[in-house]
Amino acid sequence: MLVALVYVFECRSRSIQENRLKFESETSRFIYYLILYILPSLCLLIYFIVPTNQEAAKLQALQMSPCSNKEFFQEETFVVLSDPFWLKFIIMFAIPAIAVLIFGNIIFHVSCCIFYLYMAPGAMTSLSLTCFKSYMKTEKGY
């Protein structure tokens, strides 16, 4: 979902002709999006380390967090991750790294759009200004 926002802002940034930071080749753009899709998708690998004994995993989850919701006891619960090392790794490293990757790219493309649309004088702006000045000179002459 967030990669779609990166795509929206990258397309907008790429459509600005004066933008020198846009992708020139389709290969580099493909590699860029491949990295943006693969790195967050690596978190899905945690589903390969699902505990086979769910009752023991539930007991281990209760030991880590003894005040669970009532749904934990009433409904059938599926524990995906019960190893404290992987829980800490995902919470302290994987989620912040993905957030920095995605939001960093969004902020970069938005700032490129803002800079090249509003702050940097474009080639068309100076051309329009010279045409306007020459038009005004000819109008005054008549």
Residue, then its C-alpha position, 0 to 999 in steps of 0.5 A: m500500500l505504501v509503495a503505491l504512494v512512492y509510485v505516485f510521487e515518483c511518477r509526479s517527480r519524473s514528469i517534471q522535465e527539469n528534474r535532474l534526479k529522476f530515473e533515466s532508464e527503465t532498468s534502474r527504475f525496475i531495480y528501484y521498485l524491486i528493492l522497494y517491494i522485496l525488502p518489506s516483503l522479507c518480513l513475511l518470512i516470519y510465517f515460516i517459523v510458526p511454532t508447530n506446538q500452538e499450546a506451548a506457544k500460547l503458554q510462552a506468549l502468556q509468560m511474556s504478557p500475562c495480562s492478555n485480552k479475553e479473546f486470547f482465551q475465548e477464541e481459537t488463537f494462532v500464535v505466529l511468533s513466540d520467540p522473544f529474539w525474533l519479536k524484539f528483532i522485528i519490533m526494534f529493527a525491521i519495522p523501523a527500517i521499513a518505515v524509514l525506507i518507505f517514508g524516506n522515499i516518499i519525502f524525497h520524491v515530494s521534496c523533489c516535486i516541491f523544489y522543481l515546481y516552486m523553488a527552482p526557476g525552470a527553463m520554460t519560466s525564463l523562456s516565457l519571461t523573455c517572450f513576455k518582455s519582447y511582447m511588451k516591447t513590441e506593444k509599447g512601440y505601436 
